[in-house]
């Protein structure tokens, strides 16, 4: 379902819910509120609040005002201004024009502001607007407050007209005519008999909560459905270096004695990947550099180990390799020293690096091997990079969840759970790939799925309870209205029947008419004894 279809559905829902209170024509009052929720201004405001440093300023595009949502909002603003003009004489002199001016300025200003749009800029991104549950509740409260205020204002302005409290000279004014038509719409509606009751605006507030929350949920629904798309179902086989420049992080393990080769190697890789994590970048002597290095290992998508005579003697290089193996990282040993070239496997085992012999190696011992080695390194990093990149992020999230004491606030959200389950189901089956989901990631995904199901059940229970309460309240109000209407008709029937025989006698024709009217109102004892006339 597209956003446009969701908007139309929300408008229909708002009209159906407002119609029992304001009538068929007055029920259209809910459509501007729904249009405000779906307004492009809401999205632009959210992007402005999360705009990254250096991004472009929003630009104004008049073409956006031709969207149906913007046109409906413009017509609604014009209609509100037109309705405020007849009511101006009923207010004290300064406040009447203030009301008209405020409605006009806010309507036109908000309409023009809907033309604002963010443009993407190279190197920056525009954040996507997502509505969490708190924001859905906020929109429900906003719409309920606005609709409740409108209900109070309608009741406040219309009741004096119904009770005849308007001066005779003002009954023919445009404002009085407007109030008369509004009263006709309200009193012919389903809840019209309760219009004079104090709780009528509160019923409208309850309906506003449903309209606001439902509209915000419908606005978010297409985006949520889009985020549920399986990113691995139609993934390309070769993603290539361009995507690596945005996401890939490579950790380089080397010996200090090989710094010259490492610097040249890093410079060649840095043009094609997002970041090369090396211990000379940002690690000061005063920092706990061992913990920092292991943190970089966890954040990396692949680990490159420069194997040389110097690194085989380094205790810390082997510790980095052990940590990478324990984390299940993809490891590429790169042979850069010709000394152990005669028997690399033997040299690795003699140095205590036996587990590294199970990994595919790359040789860059000669000057002519450098460019080819860089290309093969990038091909290694690019292999199933989308899967590996998500594995790295899930590993970070799972570790943060464990460090926090298994806090539920750090678990995955519903659409993230589905993506994580798709990631787990599409584990690459490639010889020598070696990267697999860890036990911590399995536990993290399973606990997230359980938490999502529990929250979904809670929300369903809350929704069912709210709908049941509203249905019960509606039934109670309608039952009260029916009883009140029956009592009114009974009392009127008794008064008419009494008037048929009350002195002075109205005559046979008048008495018959009163008796007939009494019987038409209710089949009371008084009416039955006087109709039909003898």
N, C-alpha and C positions, 0 to 999 in steps of 0.2 A: 504494500500500500504506500503510495506516494504522500508527500507532505500536503499537497493540494487536496487529495482525497481525504486525508485526516482532518484538514480544516473544514471541508464541507460536512463531514460527519459530525464534527464538534458543533458546527453552527446548527445543524438539524437537532442535535441533542439539546442545545441551549434553548432553542425555540420550543421544543416539546416540553421542557421542564418549566419554562417561564409562562407558557400559555395558560396553565390552570390558575395563575395568579393575576396576570395582566391582560388576558384575552388574546384572541388570535392576532390582532394588530399590535397590541402592546407587548406580546411575547417576543417581538423582534428586538427588544432592548438587550437581550442576552447575546446577540450576534456581535455588536461592537466589543464586548468584553472578551469573547472568544478570539476575535480578530486581533486584539491587543496581545493575547498570549502567543499567537502565531506570527506576530509582526516581525519583520526583519530587524526592527530596532532592538528587539530583545537579543538577537544573535550578535548584532554589532556591539551592543553594550557589554555582553559577555566577553567578546574578543578584545574590546578595549581594556577591560579590567585585567586580562591575562596577556596583554601585548608584550612580546619579548623586547628587550633593549635593542635598539637599532632598526626595528621594523618600521615600515612606512606608515605615515599617518593615514587615517581613513579618507577616502575620496567620495565625492558626491556624484551619484549617477541618477539623472532624472528618469532614465528608463525603468528603474526599479519601482517608480511610482505608478507604472502601468500594470503592475501585478494586481490580481483581483483582491488580495488582502489589503493592499494599500488603497485601492479605489473604494473598497467598502469602508475602510476607516475614514477616508476623506468624506464620503457621503454621510457617515454617522456623525462626524464632527460638524458638518454643515447642518444636519438635522437638529443636533442639540442646540446650535446657535440660533436656528430658526424657532425652536421651542422656547428658548430663553427670552426672546424679544417680547412675546405677548405677556410674559410674567413680570416684565420689568416694572410696569406701573404699580403692581401690588407690593413692591418693596420700597423702602425709604429712598429718596432721591439719589444718594451716592451709591447705594448698594445695588440698585437695579442695573446701572451701566457697568459697574464692576463685574457683576455676574456675566453679562453679555460679553464684555471684553475678555474675561478670564477664559470662558468657554471657547471663544474664537481664537485667542492666542495659543492656548494649549492644543486645540484641535489642529490648527494649521502648522504649529511648530513641530508637533509629533509626526504629522504627515510628511513634512519636508525632511525631518531627521531620518525617515525610513529610507531615504536615498543614499545614506552613508554606507560605504562598503570598504572592506579591507582588500588590499591587493597583495599577492604573494611577492616576496622579494628573494632574490638569490641568497642562500645562506641563512634564511630565516623562515620560520613557519608561522602560520596563523592557527592558534589553538582552536580545536573543535569545541563547540558549545555542547555541554552535556548537562542534563538536569538530574542532580541527585534527588533522593527522596525529600531532603529538607527543602529544596527549591520547589518541588511539586507541591509540598504542603504550603509553602509561602504563596505560591500563585493561587492556591485554593482559598487562602485567607484574604488575599487582595480582592479577588473576584467576589467573595462573600461579603466583604466590607463595602465594596462599591454597590453591589446589588441591594444589600440591606439599607444603605443610605438612600438609594433611589426609592425603595419601598417606603421608608419613613417619610421622605419628602412628598411622595404621592399621597400617602395617607394624611400628612399634615396639611396639604393644600386642598385636598378634595373633600375631606369631611365637613369643613365649614360650608362648602357649596351645597353638599347634600342636605345638611341640616337647615339650610335657608338663612345662614348667618351673613351672607353677602348683602350689602346695601342694594336696594332696588335699582339704583342708577348704574351699578356696576355689573348687573347680571347680563347685560347685553354687550359687555366689553369682550374683546378677543380672548383675554385671559380666562374669563368666565366660560366662554364657549369651549375653549380648550379643556378646561377642567370638567365641563359637562360631558364631553366626548370621552375623556379619560375615565370618568366615573361609570359611564355606560359600558366601557370595555371591562373594567374591573368587576362590576356587579353581575355581569353576564358570564363570568368565568366560573370555574369549578369551586374555587375557594372564595367567591364573591361574598357569600353570606357572612364570612368571618372577617371581612375587611375592616369593620369597626372595632374588632377585638384587639386588645393590646398585643397579642401574640402573633398577629399576622405578619409584621416585619420579621419576626424571628423565624417563621416558616420560610420566608424568602431567603434569609441568611443561610439556612440549612441547604436550600436548593443551590445557592451560590457556591457553597463548599463543593457540592457534587459537580457543578459546571466547571469551576476553576480547576479542581483536581483532575477531572476527566479530560479537560482541554489540554492541560499541561502533559498528561500521560499520552494523549493521542499525538501531541506535537513531537514527543520524544520517541514514539513507537517506530517510525520509519528508520531513524538513526540507530536505534537499538537492533532492529532487524538487520541492518547493513553491517553492524559490528559483529553479528553472529555468523557472518560468512566464514567458511572454513578457508584459512589462508593457504592450506597445503593441498587442497583438492585439485587445483589447476595450476600449481606452482611450476614455473619453467624449469627445465632441467639445468640450464646454465644461466645463472643470474649475472655473472660477469663482474668485472671490477667497478663499473659505475656505481652500483649499489653499495659496494664495500666502502666507498668514500663517505657514506652517510652513517654506516652502522658498525663496521668491522673494527674490533680492537684486538691487537696482536701483542702478546707478551714476548719479550726477547730475553733469553737467559744466556749469559756469556761470561767469560773471564775478563778481568780488568786488563790483562795482558793483551787481549784481542780488541781493545777499544777502537783502534783505527778501522779495522774491518767492520766492526759493529756500527760505527758511525756512518760509514759509507752504505752499509746494508739498510740501516734505518732510513737514511735520506732517500734511498730508492723506493722503499716501501711506503714512505709517508705520502707520496703523491697519489697513492691508489687506495689507501685505507683511511678510516677515520682517525685512528690514533695507534701509535706504536708505544707500548708501555715498556719503558726501560728504567733502570734504577738510577740513571743520572738525571732524570727529569723530575725535579721538584722534591727530591729526598735530601734533606740536610743532615749533617752529621749529628745534630742534636736530637733528631727524631728517632723514634723506634723503627728503624728502617726495615727490620725483619718482618714486623707485622704489616708495614706498608707494602712490602713486596708481595706478601701472601694475599693481601687485599687486591692488589693489581692482578694477581693470578686468578682470583675468583671472578674478577670483572672481565677477563679476556675471553675471546671466542676461540683462540688457538694459541698454542705455545710453540715458539721456535727456539730450539736449543742449538747453539753454535758449539759443535764438538771439535775440540782441538787438544793438543798435548797439554795446554795450560788449563782448559776447563775440566779435563779428566782428573786433574790434581786439586780442583777446587771443591771444598766441602759444601759451600753454599750453592754452587751450581747443581750438585746432586740433590740437595735438600729441595731446591725449587722443582727439580724433575719429580721427586717423590710426591711433593704437594700436588703437582699437576696431574700425576697418575691417580692419586687418591681422589681428586675432584672429578676424574673422568674427562679431562680436557683432551682435545685433539692435539697431538704432539707431532712435530716434524723435526727430527734431528738433521742438522745441516753440517756436513763434514767440511771444515775450512782449512784443516791442517794436513799436509801430505804425509806426515810422519806415520800415523797409524793406518794409512791407506792400504797397506799390504794385507792386513787382517783386522778390519774394523770390529767385527764381532768379538774377536779375541781380546782386543784392546779394551772394549767396553766391559767385558766380563772381568778382566784382570783389575780394572779400576773399580769394580763393584757396581757397575752400571748395567748389570745383566738385564733387568726388566726393559731397558730401552732398546734392546736388540729385537723386540717383537714389533717395533714400529718401522714403517717404510722410511728410508733415508734419502737425503738429497746431497749430492757431492758438488762442492764449489771450491775445489782446491786450486784450480788454475785461473788465470786472469780471463781466459776466454769463457769460463763457466759462469761468470758473474751475471751477465744479462739473462742468460737462459735460466739460471737459478732463481732470479727475481720473478720471472714469468711463472715458473713452476710453483714458487711459493704462493703467488697470488692465486693460481689455480687451486692449490690446496686449501687456501682460506675460503675461496669462493664456493667450494664443494658443499652443497646443501647448507648454504650460509643462512637462509631464512630459518631453518630448523635449529641450527647451532646458535644463532643470535637469540632466539626465544629461549633456548635452553639456558643460556647465560643469565638472562633476565629472571627466569624462574628460579634459578639457583640463588641469585641475590635475594629475591623475595622470600624464598624458603628459609634462608639463613637469617634474614631480619626477623622473620616470624618466630624462629626458634630462640634467637637472642632476646626477643621481647618477652619471653615466657609464654609463647603460643597465644598471643593476643588475637582476638577475633577481628579487631579493626584492621589487621594487616592481611587478612585472607582475601582471596580473589573475589571480584564481583561476578555477577551472573554471566555476562558475556565473556569475561576473561576465563571463567571456568570452562566454558564450551570450547574456547580456543585452545586452552591448555589440554583438554581431553583430545582434541583433534591432533595437537602436537604429539601427544603420547602415542596415539594410534598410528601416526605416520612416521615412526622411528625409521630412519634410513637403513635399508638392508643392503649395505655395500661392503664387500670384503675389505678388511683393514680399516673400516671407518672408526670403530672402537668407541665413539661417544655414545652413551646410552643414558636414559633417565636414571637418576640416582634414587636411593631409598628415601632420602629427605624430600625430593621432588614428588615422588609418588604419594607420600604421606601428606604433603602440603596440598596437592590437588584433591586428594580424597577428603581431607578435612574441609577444604573450601567448598566442595560439592555438597557435603553434609550441611554446612552452615547456610548455603544458598537455599537448599530445600527447606531447612527449618525457618529461615526468614520468609520464604514464599508462603509456607503454611500459616505463619503468623499474620502476614498481610492479608491472606485470603480470609482468615478468621475475623480480622478487624473489618475487612470490607463487608463480609456477610453480616457481621454484627451491626455495622452502620446502616446497611440497606434494610435489615430487619427492623432496626429502630425507626428509620424514616418511614418504612411501610406501616409500622404500628402507629406512629404518630399521625400519619396521614389518615389511617382508618379511624383513629380516635377523633380527629378534627372533623372528618366527614360525618361520623356518627353524631357528634355534638351539633353539627350544622343541621342535620336532618331532624334531630330532636327539637332544636330551637325553632326550626321552620314549622314543625308540626304544632308546637305550642303557640307560635304566633298565629297560625291559621285557626287553631281552636279558639283562641281568645277573640280573634276578629269575628269568627262565626257566631260566638256567643253575643258579642256586642251588636252585630247586625240583627240577630234574632230578637234581641231585647228591644232594639230600636223599631222593629216592625210593629210592636204593640204599645210602644211607649207613648204617653200623651205629649204633645197633642197628636191625635191619630193622623197618620199621613195619608189616609184614604186607602181604598181597596187596591188601586194600582200601585201606589207607593209601597204599601205593606207587602204586596206580592213580590215586588222587585227586591225589597230588602230580604224577604224570606228566601227567595231564590239565590241571592248573593250569599246569604248565610250558609245555605246548603252546599253551594259551590265551593266555599272555603273549606269546610270540614263537616263530616257527618256526625254532628253533635246532637245531644238530646234536645237542646233548644231549637236547633234547625229542623229536626225531624218532626217536632210537634207543630211547626208552622208551615211546613211544605210537604205536600202541595196544599195550597189554601183550600178551605172548605167552600 
